[in-house]
Amino acid sequence: MHDQHIFDIQEFTAKTTHSLRFYSCEKLPQPIIDQLIRLLEKRISVDLFVGETIPANRTSEPFYFYKVIGLGRDGANLYRGTQFSGNRSIICQRDFDQIIRIDTESQSVQFYSSNEEEYKSFAGLLELNTSVEDGFNRESGDISISFSAENKISLKNSKVSLSWSVLNADGIEIDGLGAVMNSGTEQFLITENRIINLFARNQHSKKIKSIFIPVVERPQIFYDVQFLNPSSNKFVSLPEESGRGVFGVSKGNKVRVLWEVRNAEKVRVEPSGSGDHKGQVEFYPDGQYQLEITASLQNANESKRILIQEFPVPVFREALVKVNPKFNTNELFEIDDARLRAYQFLEKRGALSYSKVSDLWNVASNSSDQIEEMIKAPNFKRFYDEHSIEKLNKSIGERIKSYFRNEPSVITLIKSMQKYYE
């Protein structure tokens, strides 16, 4: 480990007040081991993932092995850290709020705070695997601690139950409670993010464990309703009517609903039955489809209802004339003359004499020229703006809404349809 990296880690860990989690793909140098011992003497919880620094054949690294075992006797919790297999870095988390990561291949150093996305991924690696298989060098007679909270997250100003059970210890203390029995349950009032440490000792060793309880306001539910656009073959978000969870979609469109729930312990999505905090569902609505998302944390509950209405006829999209889609931006008009199409159809079947064909062609061409001249006129844009299909569609919508003025649910769906087609 480079001297600069040793300095960075010492500086970072020196500010620890309650808990430290540490993984290194390299053997810890003596200055870092000494720093961890100083933290343990202050009753700071240290979780150390030994990873692959100690090989299966321990006799090849006897001195380093006994140094690590010594940290365990001084209070550190030792784990194999199988989740770090092949990870060539050093990761250290301080008080569940800051992370330093050193890439041993590129020699780069990064710092992350708990409000950053990268922090969450590295903090996930440092989550404890409390199974027996992940414990490192556990022996009979060692202090064994089970320390847990009823809720992984808590509402502000709520009470959370903490439970503990300790074996092979002569004395046990918990922050805020002082000396306690070997097992028990106690409620804590949580007003802000809190780390609670348990300290246990016997004649030969000691152990320190911590629990982190983050505080949140209440559950939050986010969702996005999309339809598969036939022209682009990509999902596009549907407009929502006034935040009421009502959406309109034309018949035959595939729909996708994505959701994410934050600050909740329990989640339920019906009718899919999913309990995932984040997910999606795809379907073809048949008439009307309702999806409900509920989330709870302690005594706080949130729910969102999503209603998707399928419309068999695209009322607000009916085209009365064939307009080139580029017209609105380029002021171009693609003339689709039915007489010319009729001429082409009859000509292919030999149903017209030469003179009749010539007369029809001349009339059609003259009419097309007249239309093109009219389109080029300065006042055509004003005329189109006054009588455009978009304006006509809105007029139709207003008449329908007036008809259903005593049916609020119908009005809501019609507005959603308008937004969908616009």
C-alpha positions as CSV (number, residue, x, y, z in Angstrom):
1,M,0.0,0.0,0.0
2,H,1.4,3.4,-1.0
3,D,2.4,5.9,1.7
4,Q,0.0,8.4,0.3
5,H,-2.9,5.9,0.5
6,I,-1.9,5.1,4.1
7,F,-2.1,8.8,4.9
8,D,-5.5,9.2,3.1
9,I,-7.0,6.3,5.1
10,Q,-5.5,7.5,8.4
11,E,-6.9,11.0,7.8
12,F,-10.3,9.6,6.8
13,T,-10.7,7.1,9.7
14,A,-9.5,9.5,12.4
15,K,-12.8,11.3,12.1
16,T,-14.9,8.2,12.9
17,T,-17.2,8.6,15.9
18,H,-19.3,5.4,16.0
19,S,-18.7,2.9,13.3
20,L,-16.1,1.9,10.6
21,R,-16.4,-0.8,7.9
22,F,-13.2,-1.7,6.1
23,Y,-12.2,-3.9,3.2
24,S,-8.8,-4.1,1.6
25,C,-7.6,-6.3,-1.2
26,E,-4.1,-5.8,0.2
27,K,-2.6,-6.7,3.5
28,L,-3.1,-3.9,6.1
29,P,0.2,-2.1,6.9
30,Q,1.1,-1.7,10.5
31,P,0.1,2.1,10.7
32,I,-3.4,1.2,9.6
33,I,-3.6,-1.7,12.1
34,D,-2.5,0.7,14.9
35,Q,-5.2,3.2,13.8
36,L,-7.9,0.5,14.0
37,I,-6.7,-0.4,17.5
38,R,-7.0,3.2,18.6
39,L,-10.6,3.3,17.3
40,L,-11.4,0.1,19.2
41,E,-10.0,1.6,22.4
42,K,-12.6,4.4,21.9
43,R,-15.3,1.8,21.7
44,I,-15.9,2.5,18.0
45,S,-17.3,-0.5,16.1
46,V,-15.0,-1.9,13.5
47,D,-16.2,-4.4,10.9
48,L,-13.2,-5.8,9.0
49,F,-13.5,-7.9,5.7
50,V,-10.3,-9.8,5.3
51,G,-11.1,-10.9,1.8
52,E,-8.3,-12.8,0.0
53,T,-5.5,-11.2,2.0
54,I,-5.3,-14.3,4.2
55,P,-5.0,-17.4,2.0
56,A,-6.5,-20.8,2.9
57,N,-3.0,-22.0,3.8
58,R,-2.5,-19.7,6.8
59,T,1.0,-20.9,7.5
60,S,2.2,-18.9,4.5
61,E,1.3,-15.6,6.2
62,P,1.5,-16.5,10.0
63,F,2.5,-13.0,11.2
64,Y,-0.3,-11.1,9.3
65,F,-2.8,-13.8,10.4
66,Y,-2.1,-13.3,14.1
67,K,-2.3,-9.5,13.7
68,V,-5.8,-9.8,12.2
69,I,-6.8,-12.2,15.0
70,G,-5.5,-9.7,17.5
71,L,-7.8,-7.1,16.1
72,G,-10.7,-9.5,16.7
73,R,-9.7,-9.9,20.3
74,D,-9.5,-6.1,20.7
75,G,-13.2,-5.8,19.5
76,A,-13.3,-5.9,15.7
77,N,-15.8,-8.1,13.9
78,L,-14.0,-10.2,11.4
79,Y,-15.7,-11.4,8.1
80,R,-14.4,-13.3,5.1
81,G,-16.1,-10.9,2.8
82,T,-16.9,-13.4,0.0
83,Q,-18.8,-10.6,-1.8
84,F,-15.5,-8.9,-2.6
85,S,-14.0,-11.8,-4.6
86,G,-11.8,-10.3,-7.3
87,N,-12.3,-6.8,-6.1
88,R,-9.0,-4.9,-6.5
89,S,-9.7,-1.9,-4.2
90,I,-9.7,-0.6,-0.7
91,I,-13.1,0.6,0.6
92,C,-13.8,2.2,3.9
93,Q,-17.1,3.5,5.2
94,R,-17.2,6.0,8.1
95,D,-20.3,6.3,10.3
96,F,-22.7,5.2,7.6
97,D,-22.3,8.6,5.9
98,Q,-18.9,8.8,4.0
99,I,-16.9,6.3,1.9
100,I,-13.3,6.4,0.6
101,R,-12.4,4.1,-2.2
102,I,-8.9,3.5,-3.5
103,D,-8.5,1.6,-6.8
104,T,-5.2,-0.3,-6.4
105,E,-4.8,-0.7,-10.2
106,S,-5.3,2.9,-11.3
107,Q,-4.2,4.4,-7.9
108,S,-7.2,6.7,-8.0
109,V,-8.9,7.9,-4.8
110,Q,-12.6,8.8,-4.6
111,F,-14.7,10.1,-1.8
112,Y,-18.5,9.6,-1.7
113,S,-21.3,11.0,0.5
114,S,-24.5,9.1,1.4
115,N,-26.6,11.3,-0.9
116,E,-24.7,10.1,-4.0
117,E,-25.7,7.1,-6.1
118,E,-22.1,5.7,-6.2
119,Y,-22.2,5.6,-2.4
120,K,-25.2,3.3,-2.3
121,S,-23.5,0.7,-4.5
122,F,-20.3,0.6,-2.4
123,A,-22.3,0.7,0.9
124,G,-24.2,-2.3,-0.4
125,L,-21.0,-4.3,-0.8
126,L,-20.2,-3.5,2.9
127,E,-23.5,-4.9,4.2
128,L,-22.8,-7.6,6.7
129,N,-23.4,-11.2,6.0
130,T,-24.0,-12.5,9.5
131,S,-24.2,-16.2,8.4
132,V,-21.8,-18.6,10.2
133,E,-20.0,-19.3,6.8
134,D,-18.9,-15.7,6.5
135,G,-17.5,-15.4,10.0
136,F,-13.7,-15.4,10.1
137,N,-11.8,-17.6,12.6
138,R,-14.8,-17.9,15.1
139,E,-14.1,-20.3,17.9
140,S,-16.1,-21.7,20.8
141,G,-16.0,-19.4,23.8
142,D,-15.7,-16.2,21.7
143,I,-18.1,-13.4,22.5
144,S,-21.2,-13.7,20.2
145,I,-23.5,-10.8,19.7
146,S,-27.0,-10.6,18.1
147,F,-28.0,-7.0,17.9
148,S,-31.0,-5.8,15.7
149,A,-33.6,-3.2,15.3
150,E,-37.3,-3.8,14.6
151,N,-37.2,-1.3,11.7
152,K,-34.3,-0.7,9.2
153,I,-35.6,2.8,8.8
154,S,-37.7,4.9,11.0
155,L,-40.2,7.8,10.9
156,K,-38.9,10.9,12.6
157,N,-40.0,11.1,16.2
158,S,-41.0,7.5,16.3
159,K,-40.0,4.7,18.7
160,V,-38.0,1.7,17.5
161,S,-37.5,-1.5,19.4
162,L,-33.9,-2.8,19.7
163,S,-33.2,-6.4,20.7
164,W,-30.0,-8.0,21.7
165,S,-28.6,-11.4,22.8
166,V,-25.0,-11.8,23.9
167,L,-23.1,-15.0,24.7
168,N,-19.8,-15.5,26.6
169,A,-19.7,-12.0,28.0
170,D,-19.2,-10.8,31.6
171,G,-20.4,-7.2,31.0
172,I,-22.6,-5.5,28.3
173,E,-23.3,-1.9,27.7
174,I,-25.5,-0.1,25.1
175,D,-25.4,3.6,24.1
176,G,-28.1,5.4,25.9
177,L,-28.9,2.5,28.3
178,G,-25.7,1.8,30.1
179,A,-25.1,-1.6,31.6
180,V,-27.7,-4.2,30.5
181,M,-28.5,-7.9,30.9
182,N,-27.2,-10.5,28.4
183,S,-30.5,-10.3,26.4
184,G,-33.4,-7.9,26.2
185,T,-35.5,-5.5,24.3
186,E,-35.7,-1.7,24.6
187,Q,-37.5,1.1,22.8
188,F,-35.6,4.2,21.5
189,L,-37.1,7.5,20.5
190,I,-35.5,8.3,17.1
191,T,-35.5,12.0,16.2
192,E,-32.6,11.9,13.7
193,N,-30.2,9.5,12.0
194,R,-28.7,7.5,14.8
195,I,-25.9,4.9,15.4
196,I,-26.2,2.8,18.5
197,N,-23.3,0.7,19.7
198,L,-23.2,-2.3,21.9
199,F,-20.0,-3.1,23.9
200,A,-19.4,-6.6,25.4
201,R,-16.3,-7.9,27.2
202,N,-15.0,-10.9,29.1
203,Q,-11.6,-11.8,30.6
204,H,-10.0,-12.5,27.3
205,S,-11.5,-10.2,24.7
206,K,-14.1,-7.6,23.8
207,K,-16.6,-7.0,21.0
208,I,-18.3,-3.9,19.7
209,K,-21.3,-3.9,17.3
210,S,-23.3,-1.0,15.9
211,I,-26.8,-0.5,14.5
212,F,-27.6,2.4,12.1
213,I,-31.2,3.7,12.0
214,P,-31.8,6.3,9.3
215,V,-34.7,8.7,9.7
216,V,-37.2,9.5,6.9
217,E,-40.3,11.7,6.7
218,R,-42.8,9.1,5.3
219,P,-43.1,6.7,2.3
220,Q,-42.9,8.1,-1.2
221,I,-44.3,6.5,-4.3
222,F,-43.2,7.5,-7.8
223,Y,-44.5,6.1,-11.1
224,D,-44.3,6.6,-14.9
225,V,-47.0,5.2,-17.3
226,Q,-45.8,4.7,-20.8
227,F,-47.1,3.3,-24.1
228,L,-45.2,1.7,-27.0
229,N,-45.1,4.2,-29.8
230,P,-45.8,2.2,-33.0
231,S,-43.8,4.6,-35.2
232,S,-40.6,4.6,-33.1
233,N,-41.1,1.2,-31.4
234,K,-40.1,3.0,-28.1
235,F,-41.9,3.5,-24.9
236,V,-43.1,7.1,-24.4
237,S,-44.5,8.6,-21.2
238,L,-48.2,9.2,-21.2
239,P,-49.6,12.6,-19.9
240,E,-51.4,12.4,-16.6
241,E,-54.6,14.3,-16.0
242,S,-53.9,16.8,-13.1
243,G,-52.0,14.3,-11.0
244,R,-55.1,12.1,-10.5
245,G,-53.5,8.9,-11.9
246,V,-55.8,8.8,-14.9
247,F,-54.4,7.9,-18.3
248,G,-56.0,7.3,-21.8
249,V,-54.6,5.1,-24.5
250,S,-55.9,4.0,-27.9
251,K,-56.9,0.3,-28.5
252,G,-54.0,-2.0,-29.2
253,N,-51.2,0.0,-27.6
254,K,-48.9,-1.8,-25.2
255,V,-48.6,-0.1,-21.9
256,R,-45.7,-0.2,-19.4
257,V,-45.9,1.1,-15.8
258,L,-42.7,1.7,-13.8
259,W,-42.7,2.4,-10.1
260,E,-40.2,3.2,-7.3
261,V,-41.1,3.3,-3.6
262,R,-38.8,5.1,-1.1
263,N,-38.8,5.3,2.7
264,A,-41.0,2.2,3.2
265,E,-40.6,-1.2,4.7
266,K,-43.5,-2.9,3.1
267,V,-44.7,-2.5,-0.5
268,R,-47.6,-4.1,-2.3
269,V,-48.5,-3.7,-6.0
270,E,-51.8,-5.0,-7.2
271,P,-53.0,-6.9,-9.2
272,S,-49.4,-8.1,-9.9
273,G,-48.9,-9.0,-6.3
274,S,-45.3,-7.7,-6.3
275,G,-43.6,-6.6,-3.1
276,D,-40.6,-5.0,-4.8
277,H,-39.7,-1.4,-4.0
278,K,-38.8,-0.9,-7.7
279,G,-40.1,-2.6,-10.7
280,Q,-42.3,-2.5,-13.8
281,V,-45.2,-4.3,-15.5
282,E,-46.2,-4.5,-19.2
283,F,-49.6,-5.3,-20.6
284,Y,-52.3,-4.6,-23.2
285,P,-55.2,-2.9,-21.5
286,D,-58.6,-4.4,-22.2
287,G,-61.2,-1.7,-21.5
288,Q,-60.0,-0.4,-18.2
289,Y,-57.0,-1.4,-16.1
290,Q,-56.4,-0.4,-12.5
291,L,-53.1,-0.7,-10.7
292,E,-52.6,0.2,-7.0
293,I,-49.4,0.7,-5.1
294,T,-49.4,0.8,-1.3
295,A,-46.4,1.5,0.9
296,S,-46.1,1.5,4.7
297,L,-43.5,2.4,7.4
298,Q,-44.5,2.0,11.0
299,N,-47.9,3.8,11.3
300,A,-47.5,5.8,8.1
301,N,-49.2,4.6,4.9
302,E,-49.2,5.9,1.3
303,S,-51.1,4.6,-1.7
304,K,-51.4,5.5,-5.4
305,R,-54.1,4.4,-7.8
306,I,-53.4,4.3,-11.5
307,L,-56.3,4.0,-13.9
308,I,-55.6,3.3,-17.6
309,Q,-58.6,3.6,-20.0
310,E,-58.5,2.1,-23.4
311,F,-60.3,3.9,-26.2
312,P,-61.4,1.9,-29.2
313,V,-61.6,5.0,-31.6
314,P,-59.1,7.7,-31.7
315,V,-61.7,10.5,-31.6
316,F,-59.3,13.4,-31.3
317,R,-57.0,12.1,-34.1
318,E,-59.5,11.8,-36.9
319,A,-57.9,13.4,-40.0
320,L,-60.4,15.2,-42.3
321,V,-57.7,16.0,-44.8
322,K,-54.3,14.5,-45.5
323,V,-51.7,16.9,-44.2
324,N,-48.0,16.4,-44.7
325,P,-46.6,16.1,-41.2
326,K,-43.7,18.4,-42.1
327,F,-46.1,21.2,-43.0
328,N,-46.2,22.8,-39.6
329,T,-42.4,23.3,-39.6
330,N,-41.6,23.6,-43.3
331,E,-44.9,25.0,-44.7
332,L,-45.0,22.2,-47.2
333,F,-48.2,20.6,-48.4
334,E,-48.4,17.2,-50.1
335,I,-51.4,17.2,-52.5
336,D,-53.2,13.9,-52.7
337,D,-55.6,14.5,-55.7
338,A,-58.2,11.8,-55.9
339,R,-58.8,12.5,-59.6
340,L,-55.2,11.8,-60.5
341,R,-55.4,8.5,-58.5
342,A,-58.5,7.6,-60.4
343,Y,-56.8,8.4,-63.7
344,Q,-53.9,6.1,-62.8
345,F,-56.2,3.3,-61.8
346,L,-58.3,3.5,-65.0
347,E,-55.2,3.9,-67.2
348,K,-53.7,0.7,-65.9
349,R,-56.9,-1.2,-66.9
350,G,-57.1,0.4,-70.4
351,A,-60.5,1.9,-69.7
352,L,-59.8,5.4,-71.0
353,S,-59.4,6.7,-74.6
354,Y,-56.4,9.0,-75.3
355,S,-58.6,12.2,-75.6
356,K,-60.4,11.5,-72.3
357,V,-57.1,10.9,-70.5
358,S,-55.6,14.1,-71.9
359,D,-58.6,16.1,-70.8
360,L,-58.6,14.6,-67.3
361,W,-54.9,15.1,-66.9
362,N,-55.1,18.8,-67.9
363,V,-58.0,19.5,-65.5
364,A,-56.2,17.7,-62.6
365,S,-52.9,19.4,-63.3
366,N,-54.5,22.9,-63.5
367,S,-56.4,22.3,-60.3
368,S,-53.2,21.2,-58.6
369,D,-51.3,24.2,-59.8
370,Q,-54.1,26.5,-58.4
371,I,-53.9,24.8,-55.0
372,E,-50.2,25.2,-54.9
373,E,-50.5,28.9,-55.7
374,M,-53.1,29.3,-52.9
375,I,-50.8,27.5,-50.4
376,K,-47.9,29.9,-51.3
377,A,-50.1,32.9,-50.7
378,P,-49.1,35.0,-47.6
379,N,-52.5,34.7,-45.9
380,F,-52.6,30.8,-46.1
381,K,-50.7,30.3,-42.8
382,R,-53.3,32.6,-41.1
383,F,-56.1,30.6,-42.7
384,Y,-54.6,27.3,-41.6
385,D,-54.1,28.5,-38.0
386,E,-57.7,29.4,-37.8
387,H,-59.1,26.2,-39.3
388,S,-56.4,23.6,-38.4
389,I,-57.1,20.0,-37.5
390,E,-55.6,20.6,-34.1
391,K,-58.1,23.4,-33.4
392,L,-61.0,21.4,-34.8
393,N,-60.1,18.4,-32.5
394,K,-60.1,20.7,-29.4
395,S,-63.5,22.0,-30.5
396,I,-64.8,18.5,-30.7
397,G,-63.4,17.8,-27.3
398,E,-65.1,20.8,-25.8
399,R,-68.5,19.8,-27.2
400,I,-68.1,16.3,-25.8
401,K,-67.0,17.6,-22.4
402,S,-70.1,19.9,-22.3
403,Y,-72.3,16.9,-23.0
404,F,-70.7,15.0,-20.1
405,R,-70.4,18.0,-17.8
406,N,-72.2,16.2,-14.9
407,E,-69.9,13.2,-15.2
408,P,-66.5,14.2,-13.6
409,S,-64.8,10.9,-14.3
410,V,-65.7,11.1,-18.0
411,I,-64.3,14.7,-18.2
412,T,-61.1,13.5,-16.6
413,L,-60.6,10.7,-19.1
414,I,-61.4,13.0,-22.1
415,K,-58.7,15.4,-21.0
416,S,-56.3,12.6,-20.7
417,M,-57.2,11.5,-24.2
418,Q,-56.6,15.0,-25.6
419,K,-53.1,15.2,-24.0
420,Y,-52.3,11.7,-25.4
421,Y,-53.2,12.6,-28.9
422,E,-51.7,16.1,-28.8
